[in-house]
Amino acid sequence: MAPDDLARPAPPAGPVPTAPAVRLADPVGDVVTGEAVVLGLRAASFASRLLGAVIDALLHLLVLGALLYTSQALLSSTDEAATAAIVLAETVLCLIGIPTAVETATRGRSVGKLVAGVRAVRDDGGPVRFRHSLVRALTGFFELYALAGSSAIICALLSARGKRVGDLLAGTYVVRERSAARHVPLPPMPPELAGWARSADIGRLPDGTALAARQFLARSTSLHAGSRRALGASLADALLTRVSPPPPTGTDPERFLTAVLVERRDRELERLQRRARRTAELERSIGRR
């Protein structure tokens, strides 16, 4: 089925008004309707990111200093090679291990980010995972500590969304938490598309388009009718190439978007639940040994 098989609203009688301009772009936050409605999460300001980074760095260095002082007092008679190994291990723990663990456990937050009111998210707006946090921490060790933050500041100033090098490599960026907290849930699954969605092969959706569709559905009722029709059809066409088989002929673009995003969310939730069950079973089996 071609994209044109999706239902399109019939043109109104009489003179056809000029359709509002609709622009689709990536990265997230650059999807704009003709009414200048930005469909995306607001990237955090440079000042708030800097504040959060400074607070986190001070805390990490404070913990590192305490560990080094304690280990020096307890292991004063240790030879130089062992001392160097301990210092290296404690440095990696405090500057890479702890930031990775905290950001993974809190889904992109840290003490500094909580104070600054920001949070790290994936480019598609979803919560960061272990691999994202690890890449950010590994890169941050060099750009924030080894280079005193110079490369991170330059990269953030040149990036439209304030990304540092770690964000570019991990596929993440930092959003304003207080703005992002105004979450609007997805509409329910359209009943007529539930069976099709369960059996459909939903490939990896483009990050920017998936988030744009999510934000579009949240704000569709507040958009001008012309912008709503044009943007809904454009987003549906963009997702249609990633879904197989296509939806039934005559499916409304907005209901198609809803079905795809709801099914994607449900599959992700099921995957996370399976992982949690496997982790619990593994912990129980280890505990029985």
N, C-alpha and C positions, 0 to 999 in steps of 0.2 A: 504494500500500500504506500502510495506517495504521501508526502506531507499534506497535499491538498485534500486528502480524504478526510481529514479532521473537519468537523463542522465549522463553517464560517458564517457569521451573522449576515443576514441579507442587507444590502445597502438600503438606506432610507430613501423614501420617495422624495422627489424634488431635487433641488441643487445639492450636489455632493460637497460637503464641507471639506476644507483642507485638513488632511489627517495630521495630528500632532507628530512632531518628529520623535522617533524612538531610537535610542542608541544602545546597543549591547556592547559591552567591553569587559575585559578582564584586566586588572584585578578587581576583587570584590570591592564594592563601594563606588564603582564607576558606572553602574547601570542607572541611567537617568531617563525619565520620561520627558515628554514635551512640556510638562508642567513643572519641570525642575525638581521632581521628587526623586531623591536618591534612594535606591533600593539596595541597602547594604549596611554592614556594621560600621560605625564610626571609628576610624583609627585613633589611637591615643595620641595626644599632643607630644611633641618632643620634650617639653618640660616635665610632664607627668612620667614619661618613660625614664627620663634622666633621674628624677627623684626616686622612683622605685629601684632603679639599678644601683644608685648610690647607697640606699638603705640596705639592700641585699648584700652588696659588696662589703660594707662595714660589718654586717653580722657574720658573713662567712670568714672574714679576716679575724674577727674577734674570736670565733670558735677555733680557728686555726692557731691563733696565738696561744689560746688556753691549752690546746692539745700539745703544742710544741713545748710550752713551759713545763707541763706536767710530765711529758715523756723525758725531757732533759733532766728533771729532778729525780725521776725514778730509774733512769737508765744512764746515769752519769758515768758508769764504768764500762759501758758498751764500746766496742771498737768503732772506728770511723766509718767503715763500710756498712755496718749494721745501723749506725745512727743515720747515715745518708738514706738508707732504704726506708727507715721509719719516717723520716721527714718527708720523703717523696710520697709514701703511702698516705700520710696524714694530709698532705697538700692535695692529692688527688681526691681524697674523701671529702674534704671541706669545699673545694672549688669546683668539683665535677660531680661527685657522688651525691652529696646533700642537695644541691640545686636540682639535679635530675629527679631524685626521689620525691622531693617536695612538690615540684611542678607536676609530676605525673600523678601523685596522690591527690592533689588539689585541683586537677584539671586546668592547669595553666596559671595558677595563682602562686604567690609567695608572700612573705611578710611585706617586702617592699611594694609589691603590686597591690596588696590589700590597702596599704596606707595611701598609695597614689590613686587608688580606684581604677586600676587597669587589670587586664587579664590577657594572657597569650592564647590565641586560637589558631586553628588551621586556616589555610587560605579559603576553604569552603565554609568557614564559620563554625565548624565543629570543634569539640574539645581536643586538646593535644593528647598524644599518647606517649608511651615510653620512648619510642624512637625519635619523635620530635623533640622531646625534652633532652634526650641524650645529645643529639646534634647541636642543639642550642647551647648546652653546657660545655661540650667539647670545644666548640668554636669560641664561646665566651671566655674560656680560659686564656686563649691567645689574644683575642681582640679587646677584652675588658681588663685583663690583668697584665699579660706580657707586653701589650702595646699601650697600656694605660688608657684604654678606651678611645684612642684617637681614630682608629679605623671604624669603630662602631659609630662614633659621632659623625664622621664624614659620610658614611653610607646612609645613616638615618636622615641626614639633612638632604641628601640627593634623592632619596626614595619618596615616592608620593605618599606612602603610608608609614613612613618612619621606620622602615625595616633596617635592621643591622645585618651584618654578614651572616650571622647564625640564623636569622629569620629567612634569608634568601635560600640558604642551603636546606633548612628544615621544612620550608613551605608553610611558614607561620607568619603571623603579625600580631600586634598588640592592640586591643580595642579598649575603649572606655567601658569599664565594667558597669557603671551606673546607667549608661545609655543602653548597653546591651541587655540589662536586666529587664527591660520592658519587652518581655517575650510574649508573643502571640502564638498559641498552639496551632497546629495544622488543622484544617477542617477534617471531618470524618471521611472515611473511605466511601466514595460513591458506590452505592449497592450494585449498580449495573456493571461496574468495572472490577468488583472484588475478585470474582473468579479469574478474570483475565490477568489481573495484577499478580495473583498468587503463582500463576504458571509462567509469567513473562520472564524473560532474561533481561534484567536491568544491568547494563554494563556500568563501568565507572563513569559517572557523570562529570562533566567539566566543573571544576570547583566554582568558578564565577557564575556559571549558568544555574547550577543547583541552588546556590544561595539566593540568586536573583529571583528564581521561581518561588522560593520560600517567602521572601520578602514581598513579592508581588501578591501572593495569596493573602498575606496578612493585611495588605493595604488596598486590595482591589476595590473594596466598596467605597473608598474615599477618592478614587481616581475618576477623572473625566471619562465618560463612556467611550469616546474615541480612542483615548490613550489606553484604556483598559482592554479594548478589543485588539488593538494593534500590538501591544506588548504581550498580551496573553498568547496570541497567535505566533508571535516571533519566538517566545520562549518554548512553546510547544513544538515548533519546528526544530529548534535546537536540540531538544531532548529526544525527539522522535528517532533520530539516527542512532541513538544509544540503546534503544529498546526493541526487543524482538520476542514474539511477533508484534506488529503494530496494533493499536487498539481497534475495536470494532469501527466500521465505517460510520461516519457521522458523529463521532464522539466530540463533545464540546472541549475546546482547548483547555479551559480552566479545570474541568473535571479530570481531564487527562493528566494535567500537572499534579493535581491533588492525589490521584491514584498512584502515580509514580513515586512521589515524595513520601506518602504514607507507607507504601510497601517497602521503600528503601529504609525508612526509620524502623519499621517492624523487624526487618531482617537484621539490621544492625543491633537492635535490642536483643533479639534471639541469639545472635552470635556472642554478645557480651554475657548473656545469661549462661550459655554453654561453657564459656571460658571460666566463669565464676564457679560453676558446678565442678568442672574438672580440677580447678585449683583447690576447692574444698575437699574433693575426694583425695587428691594428692596429699594435702595436709593431714587428713585422717589416716592415710596409709603410712605416712612417715611417723605419725604419733604412735601408731601401734607397734612400731619396731623397737 
